[in-house]
């Protein structure tokens, strides 16, 4: 896409912006008038600053686009965990990284992908290519925790074989512009895909969760739940597209997006789309944007709970549904702690 | 003791409570009866501190302390408990978490130690047992999917754990069948104590067959137009509120 070319040629006019339909709420051209020069190589911090207490079987570190491995190959056998650290240690410079994950048939892997920003004003572009073999299982948890002035784009292409399972939870705390894209070709045939997301935004932060699922054959299942909170002048974007191609009969696809605006200046833009060209499908989508329930807040305060604590309880309850769907117990607990810390900053 | 003096309350541009005075000594149960629109709910929300209810004149004190300048949670910590006509559903917050948060927030505000999880669980288990509530219900999100009777029982359970000094029951009988009404009333009656005042706000006399008041007040047009003994409730049931409608302003 044009971002890659814009970075290699340093031609800002090639950047996608609000005139490109898929980027109209994430105006990269608007926030980046000049393409910054390349980031220098840097050492990785020894320990991750994001979900620091989570131990994994394997680890790959990418610093300023430079990876210490070409990718990861998961073989059948005991379930394994992989930490994928995407570290940016750069100031006002740009870097790009690419990695592949290959999950063999019957293998089972949990990937914890953390975006750790250490510098300021950087531009990070990271691409991940994933292939999941027959009857293999991949659970991917992505945590985007970057500075308020960073620009961070991450894109993934997911290929599944029949019988494979893929679950994803993306947790975004935003940046100057932060966008996470997932493109997935669904194999049908009873394969199940879960694509969840959560954005927790304050200040002037922006987060964009974009997914495209393409059902090419029959009997595929996709469930999607994205929730978000936006405060101050923050902006949350959800774009979800599910395409059910001709012949992808009996596809079962459900997409939900629900956001709360915590004050008047915050903004949420949502575009849930279903494109259906097949018969006998069961597809639904829903998107709601509201605010914290004032009646519930009063009820809680009338029982003695001070307003900030009442708001925090309501927010935690609202977003908890997404976190609870993470299957890996250890990761779920670590993500809960991360979410609680972000909520404290918002309440 | 609750004492209200010459209270005036407006909602938006409209004055609803127009000079209401009332004293509920400790240990007593007072009923406030009145027709729709008399200001019954306005009175209970004003005492609990809901925003949008503007006190333009007068005062309300609990044991001498001014309530009206306090936040709703501060009033709760001082012992005010409003039992809602329609208790709210709070999705995602288990009932136990909610009640424990409330109890500990109140204790913290009073400078008392917080109650540990095991001690709280024991407390909740006992209280639920007395109300014949299934303890597993307390693990579910507060009031979500509960019947009207279950919601009211959850209110009683909260009272029993929070031990308020002033209970305000706002139309507690609405939406209850006779069996639920009996159970809820028994719960309220068990809360009667020499140091506790209760204000029972109701449209119908039915509730007062179960919760026997010491004094009945008639609220019409934003003020108390008559007060008397428990027999007054029956008189109102028979003769209606019209007899008070033309009381001069």
Interface residues (C-beta under 8 A of the other chain):
Chain A: X293 X295 X296 X298 X299 X300 X301 X302 X303 X304 X305 X306 X307 X309 X310 X313 X314 X316 X317 X318 X320 X321
Chain B: X48 X49 X50 X51 X71 X72 X73 X75 X76 X77 X81 X82 X84 X87 X88 X89 X90 X91 X92 X93 X97 X98 X99 X101 X102 X103 X105 X106 X109 X141 X158 X162
